[in-house]
Amino acid sequence: MKNTGLKSALLALALVSTISSCSKKAEGFTINGKFSDVKDGIVYLEFEDGDKKITDSTKIVGGSFTFKGKVDEPLLYKIKLKGSETGVVFLLDNENIAFEAKKDSMYLAKVSGATQDSIYKSFYKNEFKKISGIAGPIYKISDSLTHGGKVEMTAEQKIMMDKRWDDIQKFADDLTGKFINSHKDKLAGALVTQDRIASYGTPEQLKKYFAILTPEVQKSFYGKKLKATIALNDKTAVGAVAPEFSQTDVNGKIIKLSDYKGKYVLVDFWASWCGPCRKENPNVVLAYKTFHDKGFEILGVSLDDKKNLWEKAVEKDGLTWTHVSDLKGWKNEVAILYGVSLVPTNYLIGPDGKIVAKNLREEALQTKLKEIFSKS
């Protein structure tokens, strides 16, 4: 890790020279864009995060368009064509920015002049590319051993694959950590922490890397989001009282978490469209069949937005316990309450309403339940 003790003069220079200070600037931004295969139409410049949404639009004339404006601090904006939800996301600051793209390959768009965006994207062009390059072949080996998930690995194969995944995780953690450390005074440091640590790391890792970020970055929009995530993690940490909630089941009946007080209940966040969830479901079914008679319950919370697909998945996978959903997809109110950013995610809650464990999958779920019910 880099030494964080900088001399006062160098620190002052760094804070002046980086846009991570997020202070208001006198100048605004200009985006000069060009589509090689779109001569006219409407293009949007959009920022959306939670309840906050900012949208601007302009006409494409002869394949070209221009946006002018001002941002109080750099934020991730999207350029998209009318009628399309996909587009190009980039970190917009008060700079002169050039944008070039084709309608049918927007993901290949060239964005130049966006200084902090280039720093942020460099992580994915370098560090993340190295991680993916190593992980890709391991995924293929895993898929080959299981014949596409149709057969179980042998004990020896599982030990071998677990070792490989552990090695890749250490490699990924090392590269990601070094990037955040070397960009602690840039918004890239906060964004990579959000992307890789808040979403895939542990609450302890998130606190560690947030503390590394400079005060200016911590106070930025994305720094504040990290701080809010840390607060939410603490609220749903092992040992904390699980936040109460209620939602309707497939028949419209209101189900409350407190209905399960006095029992061990696994609150399982999943969705019919989630491949890893469907792959894990047989393991959850096994846990339910093995321990239900001993007092174990499951409450499924679906992040679906189509009731028919939700119900079909419940039936097909043999999920015989109670399921609830508000059919709002990722905006499911219980998922937001618990800070769920990935599925599957689960919380094991004890008879006293406190969280006993979280994200128990595969053998870990069976082992934890055996430990609990062998004592009772």
Summary of the structure (lengths in Angstrom):
residues: 376
radius of gyration: 23.8
end to end distance: 46.4
largest distance: 74.4
contacts: 1094
relative contact order: 0.08
helix: 47%
strand: 24%
